[in-house]
């Protein structure tokens, strides 16, 4: 069978539907009004988090809507649940009037444009702050400083910090989602700054900085191939089992000991867990076990592992 056909013949990985956490009873953004002009993923994901922290959220979309609708309608629907959405063409006089009617009532403006695009729309921080001194802005950008006008996306920012290996795409949009966490944190910072200083503030959130932050463990040497949690520790690996795979995270000595006892390996110490012979022994043992057997073992012996198709 040709290689391409062989690849497609493999079983597709199971996609697990994640539930978005329910609103917390602690709602620190209650009473805060956020207006978002941000499209695609980082801005809407940040807005979703803010709404779940109690903020009143309004999103102003262009006449063509958010491209996310085309990419993935279920994602768009999840991101915008309980968000009031309205439409305006900001390049027109009517659209600008609608925008400023909203800004008068807004505490934090969330954007995801390049600085030059914001300036063309009359939304530079200098212009905004002069007209609305109480307004804060959280500006999601690609990269900080002089690089703010450069084109880029989640994939390029991850590649830049060494988080793209081989030819496979990353499993999720790490920089975008990391950026959304930083943006929602920035909203909290802006609200606190206004409460303390009595005026708004502009906070830039760069997706490249989010990628860099996520890459810190690798830059420190924690997850490089020769590091314990990068591949050298026998108790922290992804192995094959009889009918699938198993992610084993028996890193601490007591977990490693339980794993090795179950596998029939004696004389366990740190040096043992870093040896190739131990990895081979654990790998051979796991190949004799089904996912169900390993799930039961994990529960009965208190071993951190997770089986996968």
C-alpha positions in Angstrom: 0.0 0.0 0.0 1.4 3.5 -0.9 2.6 5.5 2.1 -0.1 8.2 1.7 -2.9 5.6 1.8 -1.3 3.9 4.7 -1.3 7.1 6.7 -5.0 7.6 6.0 -5.8 4.1 6.9 -4.7 4.6 10.5 -7.4 5.1 13.1 -8.2 8.7 13.7 -7.6 10.0 17.2 -10.6 10.4 19.3 -11.6 14.0 19.9 -12.7 14.7 23.5 -15.4 17.4 23.7 -14.3 19.8 26.5 -17.0 21.6 28.5 -16.3 25.3 29.1 -16.2 25.8 32.9 -19.4 27.3 34.3 -19.5 30.8 35.7 -17.8 31.2 39.0 -19.7 32.4 42.0 -16.8 34.8 42.5 -17.3 37.4 39.8 -14.7 40.1 40.1 -15.7 41.9 36.9 -19.4 42.4 37.9 -20.4 45.8 36.8 -17.5 46.2 34.3 -18.6 46.9 30.7 -16.3 45.6 28.0 -16.5 46.4 24.3 -14.6 44.2 22.0 -13.6 44.8 18.4 -11.4 41.7 18.4 -11.9 38.9 15.9 -10.8 35.3 15.4 -9.6 33.5 18.6 -7.5 35.3 21.2 -9.8 38.3 21.7 -13.1 36.4 21.7 -11.6 33.8 24.1 -10.5 36.6 26.4 -14.0 38.1 26.2 -15.6 34.8 27.0 -13.5 34.6 30.2 -14.3 38.1 31.2 -18.0 37.4 30.7 -17.7 34.4 32.9 -16.1 36.6 35.6 -19.2 38.8 35.6 -18.4 41.5 33.0 -21.1 42.9 30.7 -19.7 42.1 27.2 -20.5 43.7 23.9 -18.8 42.8 20.6 -18.9 45.1 17.6 -18.3 43.0 14.4 -17.7 44.2 10.8 -20.5 43.7 8.3 -18.9 40.5 7.1 -18.8 39.1 10.6 -16.1 37.3 12.4 -14.0 34.9 10.2 -14.3 32.3 13.0 -17.8 31.6 11.8 -16.3 30.3 8.6 -13.5 28.4 10.3 -15.6 26.7 12.9 -19.1 27.7 13.7 -19.3 25.6 16.9 -16.2 27.4 18.3 -17.7 30.7 17.4 -21.0 29.8 19.2 -19.2 28.7 22.3 -17.0 31.8 22.4 -19.9 34.1 22.1 -22.4 32.6 24.4 -24.1 35.4 26.4 -22.1 38.0 24.5 -24.2 40.8 22.9 -23.2 41.1 19.3 -23.9 44.1 17.0 -22.5 45.2 13.7 -20.8 48.4 12.4 -18.6 49.3 9.5 -16.0 51.4 11.3 -14.7 52.8 8.0 -18.0 54.8 7.6 -19.4 57.8 9.5 -22.4 55.8 10.7 -20.2 53.0 11.9 -17.9 55.5 13.8 -21.0 57.1 15.4 -22.2 53.7 16.6 -18.8 52.9 18.0 -18.5 56.1 20.0 -22.0 55.6 21.4 -20.8 52.3 22.8 -17.4 53.8 24.0 -19.2 56.4 26.1 -20.6 53.5 28.2 -17.5 51.3 28.1 -14.9 50.6 30.8 -12.4 48.5 28.8 -12.0 48.3 25.0 -10.6 45.1 23.7 -8.9 45.2 20.2 -6.8 42.9 18.0 -5.6 45.2 15.2 -2.1 46.3 14.2 -1.3 49.8 15.6 -1.5 51.3 12.1 -5.0 49.9 11.6 -6.1 51.3 14.9 -4.7 54.7 14.0 -6.6 54.8 10.7 -9.8 54.1 12.6 -9.1 56.9 15.0 -8.5 54.5 17.8 -4.9 55.1 18.8 -4.4 55.2 22.5 -3.5 58.8 22.4 -6.8 59.7 20.7 -8.9 57.4 22.9 -7.4 58.6 26.1 -7.9 62.2 25.2 -11.5 61.7 24.4 -12.3 59.1 27.1 -9.9 59.5 30.1 -11.7 56.8 32.1 -11.5 54.2 29.3 -8.9 51.5 29.3 -7.7 49.5 26.3 -6.4 46.0 26.1 -4.7 45.7 22.8 -3.9 42.1 21.5 -1.1 42.3 19.0 1.2 39.8 17.3 4.6 40.9 18.6 5.7 43.9 20.8 7.6 47.0 20.0 8.9 47.5 16.5 7.6 44.1 15.4 4.0 45.1 16.1 3.3 45.6 12.3 4.8 42.3 11.3 2.4 39.6 10.0 2.3 36.5 12.1 0.0 33.9 13.6 -0.1 31.3 16.4 2.0 28.8 14.4 4.8 31.3 13.6 5.1 32.5 17.2 5.3 28.9 18.5 8.0 28.1 15.9 10.0 31.1 16.9 10.4 29.8 20.5 11.0 26.2 19.5 7.6 24.8 20.3 7.1 23.3 16.7 8.9 20.1 16.3 9.1 18.0 13.1 6.4 18.6 10.4 3.4 18.1 12.7 1.2 21.0 13.6 0.9 21.7 17.4 -2.0 19.9 19.0 -3.8 23.2 19.8 -3.4 27.0 19.4 -1.1 27.5 22.4 -0.1 31.1 21.7 -3.7 32.2 20.9 -5.1 30.6 24.0 -2.2 31.7 26.2 -2.7 35.2 24.8 -6.4 35.1 25.7 -5.5 34.3 29.3 -3.0 37.2 29.4 -5.6 39.5 27.9 -8.3 38.6 30.5 -5.6 39.2 33.1 -4.9 42.5 31.5 -8.6 43.5 31.8 -8.4 42.8 35.5 -5.2 44.9 35.8 -6.8 47.8 33.9 -9.9 47.7 36.2 -7.6 47.7 39.3 -5.5 50.6 37.9 -8.5 52.7 37.2 -9.8 52.0 40.8 -6.4 53.1 42.2 -5.5 56.0 39.9 -8.9 57.2 38.6 -8.0 57.0 34.9 -7.7 54.4 32.2 -4.6 52.6 31.0 -3.5 50.9 27.8 -2.1 47.4 28.1 -0.6 45.5 25.1 -0.8 41.7 25.0 1.6 40.2 22.4 0.9 36.6 21.2 4.6 36.2 20.7 5.1 36.9 24.4 2.5 34.4 25.3 4.4 31.8 23.2 7.6 32.8 24.9 6.1 32.4 28.3 4.7 28.9 27.4 8.2 28.0 26.2 10.0 28.9 29.4 10.1 25.3 30.7 11.9 24.3 27.6 14.3 27.3 27.7 15.2 26.4 31.3 16.0 22.8 30.2 13.0 21.2 31.9 11.6 19.6 28.7 14.5 19.1 26.4 15.0 15.4 25.3 17.8 14.9 27.8 15.7 16.2 30.7 13.7 14.1 33.2 10.3 15.4 31.9 11.5 15.7 28.3 12.2 12.0 27.7 14.9 10.6 29.9 12.8 9.5 33.0 11.3 6.1 32.5 8.2 7.1 34.6 7.4 10.1 32.5 6.8 8.8 29.0 4.1 8.0 26.4 4.2 4.2 25.8 2.3 1.8 23.6 0.0 -0.7 25.4 -1.8 -3.7 24.0 -4.7 -1.8 22.4 -3.5 1.8 22.4 -1.2 4.2 24.2 -0.6 5.3 27.8 0.7 8.6 29.1 2.6 7.7 32.3 3.5 10.5 34.7 5.1 8.6 37.6 7.8 11.2 38.2 7.9 11.5 42.0 9.8 8.7 43.8 6.7 7.1 45.4 4.8 7.1 42.1 7.9 5.7 40.3 8.2 3.0 42.9 4.6 1.9 42.5 4.9 1.8 38.7 8.1 -0.3 38.9 6.6 -2.7 41.5 3.7 -3.3 39.2 6.0 -3.9 36.3 8.2 -6.3 38.4 11.3 -4.0 38.4 13.4 -4.1 41.6 16.0 -1.8 43.1 14.3 1.4 42.1 16.2 4.7 42.6 16.8 7.9 40.6 19.5 6.4 38.5 17.3 3.4 37.7 14.5 5.6 36.4 16.9 7.4 34.1 18.3 4.2 32.5 17.4 2.9 29.1 17.0 -0.6 30.5 14.2 0.6 32.8 12.4 2.3 29.9 12.6 -0.8 27.9 11.4 -3.0 30.7 8.4 -0.8 31.4 7.6 -0.5 27.6 7.7 -4.4 27.3 5.4 -4.8 30.3 2.9 -2.2 29.1 2.6 -4.0 25.8 1.1 -6.9 27.7 -1.6 -4.7 29.2 -4.9 -3.4 27.8 -6.1 0.1 28.4 -8.8 -1.3 30.7 -6.3 -3.2 32.8 -4.1 -0.1 33.1 -7.0 2.1 34.0 -7.9 -0.3 36.8 -4.2 -0.5 37.9 -4.0 3.3 38.1 -7.0 3.4 40.3 -6.1 0.6 42.6 -2.4 1.4 42.9 -2.6 5.2 42.8 -0.4 5.6 39.7 -0.7 8.7 37.6 -1.4 7.5 34.0 -3.9 8.1 31.3 -4.7 5.6 28.5 -5.5 6.7 25.0 -6.7 5.1 21.7 
